[in-house]
Amino acid sequence: MPERSTHVAVLMGGWSAERPVSLASGKACADALEGEGYRVTRVDVGRDVAAELARVAPDVAFNALHGPNGEDGRIQGLLEYLRIPYTHSGVLASALAMDKDKAKTVMAAAGVPVATGRIASRFEAAERHLMEPPYVVKPVREGSSFGVVIVREDRTHPPQEIAREDWPYGDTVLVEKFVPGRELTCGVMGDKPLDIIEIRPATGVFYDYDAKYAKGGSIHILPADLKPKIYQRVQELALTAHQALGCRGVTRTDFRYDDGPDGSGQLVALEVNTQPGMTETSLVPEMAAHVGLGFGELVRWMVEDASLDR
């Protein structure tokens, strides 16, 4: 177990679309770790990160990166190569969870319900409806709701925006049946599920980037108002998904629950986030606080949990 004199490199920034969120997460975590007595070096990750880490020579890397290159197994592989213990999930689990289609396959095999969907070229998805609306088109390897398009029942034509020349999210998309209802999320810390938050966007019906990260962008109900059996079921599914993908440390699994008056009662897992946000509006710190774990204690636990061969 690391001592408080441990030198922690907080990895943040990077060059994905989620760079601003990562910088915010990294600053918050670095500040908290300094408050806990750790020696902290803040590393704004660039393509020279291997040389920078060799120069800094930390005892532990706290991974506060988000998006491609930060949570898809690549930085994890580099840290394994450099033999620097790190937080969060390892190479395989990170790569699996980042690929929404492959993650769904693994989760479904473990008994976690997922939405019906298929992989397609973004150009094919822009030419014709690949399933009857309503459905969702999302990049297969992005986070923070970047590039997500909801195709409503009254939409005559498939989404044209995904065929633009300046589309930055790759040529492969996941076309998935839209599941109406409540947005739920449940964290896992080690081998224990945390409590469940229901997320309600302050405006609109979609938990998009602004709803996630802007102050006042969403309303968090903690604990979510669910029947006890459903509450327990969501926690069980979050833990099952975490374990099926081989995750470590802290994760957060997002769900849809269609329990309205005319709802189907369907509960599905949308995705597992292996690098949950750690900003002032983030969900996992809120869940941890609900069980009496302050932000400093949370990041300290994550550093003490860091290892290799994750």
C-alpha positions in Angstrom: 0.0 0.0 0.0 1.5 3.4 -1.0 2.6 5.7 1.8 1.5 9.4 1.9 4.9 10.4 0.6 4.1 8.6 -2.6 4.8 10.6 -5.7 1.6 10.7 -7.9 1.6 11.9 -11.5 -2.0 13.0 -12.4 -2.5 12.4 -16.1 -4.9 14.9 -17.6 -5.7 16.8 -20.8 -4.7 14.7 -23.8 -6.0 15.4 -27.2 -9.4 13.8 -27.4 -12.7 15.8 -27.6 -13.0 15.3 -23.9 -9.8 17.3 -23.1 -11.6 20.1 -21.2 -13.4 17.7 -19.0 -10.2 15.8 -18.3 -8.4 19.0 -17.4 -11.1 19.8 -14.9 -11.1 16.2 -13.5 -7.3 16.3 -13.3 -7.1 19.6 -11.4 -9.8 18.5 -8.9 -8.0 15.2 -8.2 -4.5 16.8 -8.1 -5.7 19.4 -5.6 -7.4 16.8 -3.5 -4.3 14.5 -3.5 -2.1 17.4 -2.4 -4.6 18.0 0.4 -4.1 14.4 1.4 -0.4 14.9 1.7 0.8 13.2 -1.5 3.6 14.7 -3.7 1.8 15.5 -6.9 3.0 16.2 -10.5 0.4 17.4 -12.9 1.1 16.0 -16.4 -0.8 17.5 -19.4 -0.5 14.5 -21.6 0.9 15.0 -25.1 2.4 12.6 -27.6 5.7 12.8 -25.7 4.0 11.3 -22.6 6.4 8.3 -22.4 9.4 10.6 -22.2 7.7 12.9 -19.8 6.8 10.1 -17.4 10.3 8.8 -17.6 11.5 12.2 -16.6 9.0 12.7 -13.8 9.5 9.1 -12.5 6.3 8.9 -10.4 5.5 6.0 -8.0 1.9 6.0 -9.2 -0.1 7.4 -12.2 -3.5 8.7 -11.4 -5.4 8.5 -14.7 -7.7 11.4 -15.1 -7.8 11.2 -18.9 -11.1 10.8 -20.8 -11.9 9.6 -24.3 -9.7 7.9 -26.9 -6.1 7.3 -25.9 -7.0 7.9 -22.2 -9.6 5.2 -21.5 -9.3 2.8 -24.4 -6.3 0.7 -23.2 -3.5 2.7 -24.9 -2.2 4.8 -22.0 -2.8 1.7 -19.8 -0.5 -0.3 -22.1 2.1 2.4 -21.9 2.0 2.5 -18.1 2.4 -1.3 -18.1 5.4 -1.1 -20.4 6.9 1.6 -18.1 6.0 -0.4 -15.0 4.2 2.5 -13.4 1.2 1.4 -11.2 -2.0 3.2 -12.2 -5.6 3.7 -11.2 -8.8 2.5 -12.8 -9.1 -0.4 -15.2 -6.4 -2.3 -17.1 -5.6 -2.6 -20.8 -8.2 -5.2 -21.8 -11.1 -4.0 -19.7 -10.5 -0.4 -20.8 -10.4 -1.4 -24.5 -13.5 -3.5 -24.2 -15.6 -0.9 -22.3 -14.6 1.8 -24.8 -15.9 -0.2 -27.7 -19.7 0.0 -27.1 -20.5 -2.9 -29.4 -18.0 -5.4 -27.9 -18.9 -4.3 -24.4 -22.5 -5.0 -25.1 -21.7 -8.5 -26.3 -19.7 -9.2 -23.2 -22.3 -7.8 -20.9 -25.2 -9.7 -22.6 -23.3 -12.9 -22.2 -23.0 -12.2 -18.5 -26.8 -11.7 -18.2 -26.9 -7.9 -18.3 -29.8 -6.7 -20.5 -28.7 -4.3 -23.3 -30.6 -2.5 -26.1 -31.0 -4.1 -29.5 -28.5 -2.6 -32.0 -26.1 -3.1 -34.8 -22.8 -1.8 -36.1 -22.8 0.1 -39.4 -20.8 2.6 -41.5 -21.9 6.2 -40.7 -22.5 6.6 -44.5 -24.9 3.7 -44.5 -26.7 5.0 -41.5 -27.1 8.4 -43.2 -28.5 6.8 -46.4 -31.4 4.9 -44.9 -33.1 4.0 -41.6 -31.3 0.8 -40.4 -34.1 0.2 -37.9 -37.5 1.6 -37.3 -37.4 4.9 -35.4 -37.0 5.8 -32.6 -33.4 4.8 -32.5 -30.0 6.2 -31.5 -26.9 6.6 -33.6 -23.7 6.9 -31.6 -20.0 6.7 -32.3 -18.7 3.3 -31.3 -15.7 4.6 -29.4 -16.5 8.0 -27.9 -17.7 9.2 -24.5 -19.5 12.2 -22.9 -22.3 11.8 -25.5 -20.2 13.3 -28.3 -21.7 12.6 -31.7 -24.9 11.0 -30.3 -28.0 11.5 -32.5 -31.5 10.5 -31.5 -33.8 9.7 -34.4 -37.4 10.3 -33.3 -40.5 8.6 -34.6 -41.5 11.6 -36.7 -38.1 11.9 -38.5 -38.7 11.0 -42.1 -35.0 10.9 -43.2 -32.0 9.3 -41.5 -29.6 11.7 -39.8 -27.6 13.5 -42.4 -25.2 15.2 -40.0 -23.2 12.0 -39.5 -22.1 12.0 -43.1 -20.5 15.4 -43.0 -16.9 15.7 -44.2 -15.9 17.3 -40.9 -17.4 14.5 -38.7 -14.7 13.9 -36.1 -15.9 10.7 -34.5 -14.8 7.9 -36.8 -16.6 6.0 -39.6 -18.2 3.3 -37.5 -21.4 3.9 -35.5 -23.7 1.9 -33.3 -27.3 2.1 -34.3 -29.3 1.2 -31.3 -33.0 1.0 -30.4 -34.1 4.0 -28.3 -35.2 3.0 -24.8 -37.5 5.6 -23.3 -37.7 6.2 -19.6 -35.5 7.3 -16.7 -31.7 7.7 -16.9 -30.1 5.9 -14.0 -26.4 5.5 -13.1 -24.7 3.3 -10.6 -21.0 3.4 -9.6 -18.8 0.5 -8.5 -15.9 0.9 -6.2 -13.7 -2.1 -6.0 -16.1 -5.0 -5.6 -19.0 -3.0 -4.1 -21.8 -1.1 -5.9 -22.5 2.4 -4.7 -25.9 4.0 -4.6 -28.0 4.9 -7.7 -28.6 8.4 -9.1 -31.5 9.3 -11.4 -30.4 12.0 -13.8 -32.9 14.5 -15.2 -31.6 17.0 -17.7 -32.6 20.5 -16.6 -33.7 21.2 -20.2 -34.7 18.8 -23.0 -34.9 15.0 -22.7 -31.3 14.0 -23.4 -28.4 13.8 -21.0 -26.0 15.4 -23.4 -22.6 17.0 -22.9 -24.0 20.3 -21.5 -26.3 18.4 -19.1 -23.3 16.3 -17.9 -20.8 19.1 -17.3 -22.5 22.5 -17.1 -23.5 23.8 -13.7 -27.2 23.3 -13.4 -27.3 21.2 -16.6 -29.0 18.3 -14.8 -30.8 17.4 -11.6 -29.4 14.5 -9.6 -31.8 12.4 -7.4 -29.8 10.4 -4.9 -30.8 7.8 -4.0 -33.0 7.2 -7.0 -36.7 6.7 -6.2 -37.0 3.1 -7.2 -38.8 0.0 -5.7 -36.4 -1.9 -3.5 -36.2 -4.9 -5.9 -35.4 -2.6 -8.9 -32.8 -0.7 -6.8 -31.0 -3.9 -5.9 -31.3 -5.2 -9.4 -29.6 -2.1 -10.8 -26.8 -2.4 -8.3 -26.3 -6.1 -9.1 -26.2 -5.4 -12.8 -23.7 -2.6 -12.4 -21.4 -5.0 -10.4 -21.9 -7.8 -13.0 -21.0 -5.5 -15.9 -18.0 -4.2 -14.0 -16.8 -7.8 -13.3 -17.7 -9.2 -16.8 -15.5 -6.6 -18.5 -12.7 -7.2 -16.0 -12.8 -3.7 -14.6 -10.8 -2.5 -11.6 -11.0 0.5 -9.3 -13.9 2.8 -9.9 -16.5 2.5 -12.8 -19.9 3.8 -13.5 -22.6 2.0 -15.5 -25.5 3.9 -17.1 -29.0 2.5 -17.5 -32.4 3.3 -19.0 -35.5 2.2 -17.1 -38.9 2.5 -18.9 -41.3 2.5 -15.9 -43.7 5.2 -17.0 -47.5 4.7 -17.0 -47.3 3.3 -20.5 -43.8 1.9 -20.2 -42.6 -1.6 -20.9 -40.8 -2.0 -17.6 -37.6 -2.6 -19.6 -34.3 -2.0 -17.8 -31.1 -1.9 -20.0 -27.5 -1.1 -19.4 -26.2 1.5 -21.9 -22.5 1.5 -21.2 -19.7 1.1 -18.6 -17.5 4.1 -18.0 -14.1 3.0 -16.8 -12.9 6.6 -16.3 -15.9 8.4 -14.7 -15.7 12.2 -14.5 -14.2 13.6 -11.4 -15.4 17.3 -11.7 -17.4 19.2 -9.2 -20.6 18.2 -11.0 -19.6 14.5 -11.5 -21.6 11.6 -10.4 -19.2 9.1 -8.7 -17.9 11.7 -6.1 -21.5 12.5 -5.3 -22.3 8.7 -4.8 -19.2 8.4 -2.6 -20.2 11.4 -0.5 -23.6 9.8 0.0 -21.9 6.9 1.8 -19.7 9.2 3.9 -16.6 9.2 1.7 -15.2 12.6 1.0 -13.5 13.6 -2.2 -10.1 13.4 -0.7 -10.8 10.0 0.8 -12.1 8.8 -2.6 -9.0 9.8 -4.6 -6.8 8.5 -1.8 -8.5 5.1 -2.1 -7.9 5.2 -5.8 -4.2 5.8 -5.4 -4.0 3.0 -2.8 -5.8 0.7 -5.2 -3.4 1.4 -8.0 -1.4 -1.5 -9.4 0.1 -3.1 -12.5 -1.3 -6.1 -14.5 -4.9 -4.8 -13.9 
